[in-house]
Amino acid sequence: MPAYLETIIAAHRAVAAGDERLIDDVLEQVVHAGTVRPFTAAITDGAARDGMALIAEIKRRSPSKGDLDPTLDPVVVAGEYEAGGASCLSVLTDADFFGGSVQDLQAARAACGLPVLRKDFTVSALDVCDARLMGADAVLLIVAALADTELAALIALARQCSLTALVEVHDDLELKRALDCGAEVIGVNQRDLRTFEVDHERALRLGETIPAGVTAVAESGITGPDDVRRLTEAGYQAVLVGERLVRSGDRRSAVQTMLGVGA
């Protein structure tokens, strides 16, 4: 099977290795960045309102599925998601593999009042700072892509930058690593990022072992309100949904249907 994760991470590490900016200089810019929208609080509020918060994703394509909607307008999509009741946005900024951009994130965030996750393959301290500078409110950290020392340092740096770190895991060992490194928001990705195959039971299994007090987010393979109900019962506060919403002809209604709320 294709080793998607290794290929993507290698490409991002190559870019990071060529970045000659000094971290202290970039952190000085972060001090003057704009106001952050509270990502975790938005999840808590959405879960209290609808029983489950929805993080609605904006992405043009994926390596496994190809084009989803290469001409989407992030301004329009962000408005549709917000109108449907999404609690947060997730925006792909990886260009080579997902067709995203920094401009997509900035346009989407400016078009709505929702907190925004920068969905990308974070491998360096400068990546975290860049997320803050481009206007993101949260940053994705993938445990499978990082050594423990890197993960702990990037979680701490995200806090320093006033960003929420959504720490993504795929199994029990990665969950333990994430918690040991200080993760407070855990995303369980049901998609194996090495093969891109989906295990629809993964989140249910891992949900039982996520400690109380840690915000739990289920990702990938979530296709409708039945999945959402099962994940709610398993203790999750949020679901992150991309493909099903992006492909929908009526994204506002698709968000409402996913959450099981009325039009």
C-alpha positions as CSV (number, residue, x, y, z in Angstrom):
1,M,0.0,0.0,0.0
2,P,1.2,3.6,-0.6
3,A,3.1,5.1,2.4
4,Y,1.3,8.4,2.2
5,L,2.4,9.8,5.6
6,E,6.1,9.1,5.1
7,T,6.1,10.8,1.7
8,I,4.2,13.9,2.9
9,I,6.2,14.3,6.1
10,A,9.5,13.9,4.2
11,A,8.4,16.7,1.9
12,H,7.5,19.0,4.8
13,R,10.7,18.2,6.7
14,A,12.7,19.1,3.6
15,V,11.0,22.5,3.4
16,A,11.6,23.0,7.1
17,A,15.3,22.2,6.8
18,G,15.6,25.0,4.2
19,D,13.9,27.6,6.4
20,E,16.6,29.9,7.7
21,R,14.4,32.2,9.8
22,L,15.4,32.6,13.4
23,I,12.8,31.3,15.8
24,D,13.2,34.3,18.2
25,D,12.6,36.7,15.4
26,V,9.4,34.9,14.4
27,L,8.2,34.7,18.0
28,E,8.6,38.5,18.2
29,Q,6.1,38.7,15.3
30,V,3.7,36.3,17.1
31,V,3.5,38.8,20.0
32,H,1.9,41.3,17.7
33,A,-0.5,38.8,16.0
34,G,-4.2,39.2,16.2
35,T,-6.7,37.9,18.7
36,V,-7.2,34.2,18.9
37,R,-10.7,32.7,18.9
38,P,-11.2,30.0,21.7
39,F,-11.1,26.7,19.9
40,T,-11.7,24.3,22.8
41,A,-14.4,26.5,24.3
42,A,-16.2,26.5,20.9
43,I,-16.2,22.7,21.1
44,T,-17.6,22.7,24.6
45,D,-20.3,25.1,23.7
46,G,-21.3,23.2,20.6
47,A,-21.4,19.9,22.5
48,A,-23.6,21.5,25.1
49,R,-25.9,22.9,22.4
50,D,-26.2,20.0,20.0
51,G,-24.9,17.1,21.9
52,M,-21.8,17.0,19.7
53,A,-19.7,19.8,18.2
54,L,-18.8,19.7,14.5
55,I,-15.4,20.8,13.1
56,A,-16.2,21.3,9.4
57,E,-13.3,20.9,7.0
58,I,-12.4,22.8,3.9
59,K,-10.3,20.8,1.5
60,R,-10.0,20.7,-2.2
61,R,-8.5,17.2,-2.7
62,S,-6.7,14.3,-0.9
63,P,-4.0,11.9,-2.0
64,S,-6.4,8.9,-1.7
65,K,-9.6,10.4,-3.1
66,G,-8.3,12.8,-5.7
67,D,-10.3,16.0,-6.4
68,L,-13.2,16.7,-4.0
69,D,-14.0,20.3,-5.1
70,P,-10.9,21.9,-6.6
71,T,-12.7,25.2,-7.4
72,L,-14.4,25.7,-4.0
73,D,-14.6,29.2,-2.6
74,P,-13.5,29.1,1.1
75,V,-15.5,32.2,1.8
76,V,-18.7,30.6,0.6
77,V,-18.0,27.3,2.2
78,A,-17.1,28.9,5.6
79,G,-20.4,30.8,5.6
80,E,-22.4,27.6,4.7
81,Y,-20.7,25.7,7.5
82,E,-21.3,28.4,10.1
83,A,-25.0,28.8,9.0
84,G,-25.5,25.0,9.4
85,G,-24.2,25.1,13.0
86,A,-20.6,24.1,12.8
87,S,-18.6,25.0,15.9
88,C,-15.2,25.3,14.3
89,L,-13.5,25.1,10.9
90,S,-10.6,23.0,9.7
91,V,-8.7,24.3,6.7
92,L,-6.1,22.4,4.7
93,T,-3.1,24.6,4.0
94,D,-0.9,21.9,2.4
95,A,-0.6,22.8,-1.3
96,D,1.2,19.9,-2.9
97,F,-0.9,17.0,-1.6
98,F,-4.2,18.6,-0.7
99,G,-4.5,21.7,-2.9
100,G,-4.8,24.0,0.1
101,S,-3.2,27.3,0.9
102,V,-2.6,29.9,3.6
103,Q,-5.0,32.1,1.6
104,D,-7.8,29.5,2.0
105,L,-7.4,29.7,5.7
106,Q,-7.3,33.4,5.9
107,A,-10.3,33.9,3.6
108,A,-12.4,31.3,5.5
109,R,-11.6,32.8,8.9
110,A,-12.4,36.3,7.7
111,A,-15.7,35.1,6.3
112,C,-17.1,33.8,9.6
113,G,-16.8,34.0,13.4
114,L,-15.6,30.4,14.0
115,P,-12.3,29.3,15.4
116,V,-10.1,27.8,12.7
117,L,-7.7,24.8,12.8
118,R,-4.7,24.9,10.5
119,K,-4.8,21.4,9.1
120,D,-1.3,20.6,7.9
121,F,1.7,18.5,8.6
122,T,3.5,20.4,11.4
123,V,7.1,19.3,11.8
124,S,8.9,22.4,13.2
125,A,8.6,25.3,15.7
126,L,8.4,27.7,12.7
127,D,5.4,25.8,11.5
128,V,3.6,26.4,14.8
129,C,4.5,30.1,14.7
130,D,3.4,30.4,11.1
131,A,0.0,28.9,12.0
132,R,-0.5,31.8,14.5
133,L,0.8,34.4,12.1
134,M,-1.6,33.3,9.3
135,G,-4.5,33.7,11.7
136,A,-5.2,30.1,12.8
137,D,-6.6,29.5,16.3
138,A,-5.4,25.9,16.5
139,V,-2.7,23.7,15.0
140,L,-2.6,20.0,14.2
141,L,0.2,17.8,15.6
142,I,0.3,14.2,14.4
143,V,1.9,11.9,16.9
144,A,3.0,9.4,14.2
145,A,5.0,12.2,12.5
146,L,6.9,13.4,15.5
147,A,9.4,12.1,18.1
148,D,8.3,12.5,21.7
149,T,10.8,15.4,22.3
150,E,9.4,17.2,19.2
151,L,5.8,16.6,20.2
152,A,6.3,17.9,23.8
153,A,8.2,21.0,22.6
154,L,5.5,21.8,19.9
155,I,2.6,21.4,22.4
156,A,4.4,23.8,24.7
157,L,5.1,26.2,21.9
158,A,1.5,26.1,20.8
159,R,0.5,27.2,24.3
160,Q,3.1,29.9,24.3
161,C,1.6,31.2,21.0
162,S,-2.0,31.0,22.4
163,L,-2.9,28.2,20.0
164,T,-4.9,25.1,20.8
165,A,-2.9,21.9,19.8
166,L,-5.1,19.2,18.4
167,V,-2.9,16.2,18.9
168,E,-3.8,13.4,16.5
169,V,-3.4,9.7,17.4
170,H,-4.2,6.3,15.8
171,D,-3.7,3.7,18.5
172,D,-3.2,3.2,22.3
173,L,0.5,3.7,22.1
174,E,0.2,7.0,20.4
175,L,-2.5,8.1,22.8
176,K,-0.2,7.4,25.7
177,R,2.6,9.3,24.0
178,A,0.3,12.3,23.4
179,L,-0.9,12.4,27.0
180,D,2.6,12.0,28.4
181,C,3.6,15.0,26.3
182,G,0.9,17.2,27.7
183,A,-1.9,17.0,25.1
184,E,-5.2,18.4,26.3
185,V,-7.2,18.0,23.0
186,I,-6.9,14.5,21.4
187,G,-8.0,13.8,17.9
188,V,-8.5,10.1,17.0
189,N,-8.1,9.7,13.3
190,Q,-9.9,6.6,12.0
191,R,-7.9,6.9,8.8
192,D,-4.5,5.2,8.7
193,L,-2.3,7.9,7.3
194,R,0.1,5.4,5.9
195,T,-2.5,3.6,3.7
196,F,-5.4,6.0,4.0
197,E,-7.7,3.1,4.8
198,V,-10.5,3.8,7.4
199,D,-11.2,1.7,10.5
200,H,-14.7,2.7,11.6
201,E,-14.3,1.2,15.0
202,R,-11.1,2.8,16.0
203,A,-12.6,5.9,17.6
204,L,-15.0,3.7,19.6
205,R,-12.2,1.6,20.9
206,L,-9.9,4.4,21.9
207,G,-12.7,6.6,23.3
208,E,-12.8,4.3,26.3
209,T,-9.2,5.1,27.3
210,I,-9.2,8.9,26.8
211,P,-9.2,10.4,30.3
212,A,-11.9,12.7,31.6
213,G,-11.0,16.3,31.3
214,V,-9.3,15.7,27.9
215,T,-11.3,17.1,24.9
216,A,-11.9,14.2,22.5
217,V,-12.4,14.6,18.8
218,A,-13.2,11.8,16.3
219,E,-11.9,12.2,12.8
220,S,-12.4,10.6,9.4
221,G,-15.0,8.0,8.2
222,I,-17.9,9.9,9.8
223,T,-20.7,9.7,7.3
224,G,-23.9,10.7,9.1
225,P,-25.9,11.2,12.3
226,D,-25.8,7.5,13.3
227,D,-22.0,7.7,13.4
228,V,-22.3,10.9,15.5
229,R,-24.6,9.3,18.0
230,R,-22.3,6.3,18.5
231,L,-19.3,8.7,19.0
232,T,-21.3,10.8,21.5
233,E,-22.1,7.7,23.5
234,A,-18.3,6.8,23.4
235,G,-17.5,10.1,25.1
236,Y,-16.4,12.3,22.2
237,Q,-17.2,16.0,22.3
238,A,-16.5,16.8,18.6
239,V,-16.3,15.2,15.2
240,L,-14.2,16.5,12.4
241,V,-15.8,15.9,9.0
242,G,-14.4,16.8,5.6
243,E,-15.2,14.8,2.5
244,R,-18.9,14.2,3.3
245,L,-19.5,17.9,3.7
246,V,-17.3,19.2,0.9
247,R,-19.0,16.8,-1.6
248,S,-22.5,17.8,-0.5
249,G,-24.7,19.9,-2.8
250,D,-26.1,21.7,0.2
251,R,-23.4,22.1,2.8
252,R,-25.5,24.0,5.3
253,S,-28.1,21.2,5.4
254,A,-25.3,18.6,5.4
255,V,-24.0,20.1,8.6
256,Q,-27.4,20.1,10.2
257,T,-28.1,16.5,9.1
258,M,-24.7,15.4,10.6
259,L,-25.6,17.0,13.9
260,G,-29.2,15.8,13.8
261,V,-30.7,19.2,14.2
262,G,-33.6,20.8,12.3
263,A,-33.3,23.0,9.2
